[in-house]
Amino acid sequence: MVCSSAIALGAGIVMGIVCWAIHVQSPAPPPIALIGLLGMVAGESGARLVRRRLAMWRARRKPVR
């Protein structure tokens, strides 16, 4: 998790530098971009939670032989 976050941060910084160097404005205003990132993090966490709960539910419903 930390490694992928570090890679994502590094990629974002590199893209920010590239956009600054070629004088291109960011595709989204900073507040909107941050809200989008928050949504991505929430979606990732939510999917992980749902997957864990589903696995627990399936384990409880498994018939004992």
N, C-alpha and C positions, 0 to 999 in steps of 0.2 A: 504494500500500500504506500509506504513512504517512498520507495524507489519510483513508482509510477507517478506519484505526486511531484517528485523532484524533476522527473523528465518532462511532465506537463508544464511545470513552472519554467523550466529552461527553454522549452519550445515557445512558450508565450513571450518570454523576454526576447528571444531571438527574433520572433516575428514583429515585436514592437520596435526593435532596432531597425529591422529591414524596412518597415513602414515609415519610420522616421527618416531613414537615409534616402528613400526615394520620394519623400514628401507626399505620401499617401495617407489620407486620414483613416483612422480606425473604422471598420465597417459598422460599429455600433457605438453610441455614446457610452462612456464608462459606467453610469448607473445601470443602463439596460444590459450591458455586458456582464456586470456583476450579478444582476438578478438571474441572467441566463446561466451563469456558472453555479449559482446557488441551486437553481433548478436541476442542473445536471448532478450535483452532489447529492441532493435529496432523492433524486430518482435512482441513483446508484445504491444509496443506502436502503431505500425502500425495497428495491428489487432483492437485495441481499436478505433483508428481513423476511420478505414473503417467501423466498426460497427456503430459508431455514424453518419457518413455520410450516410450510408444506411438507418438508421432509419429516418433521416431528409428527404431523398429522398422519402421514402415510405409515410411519413406524408404529403408531398406536393402533392403526386399523389392520395391520398385518395379522393374519390368523396364525395362532400357535399350533404347531403340529406335534 
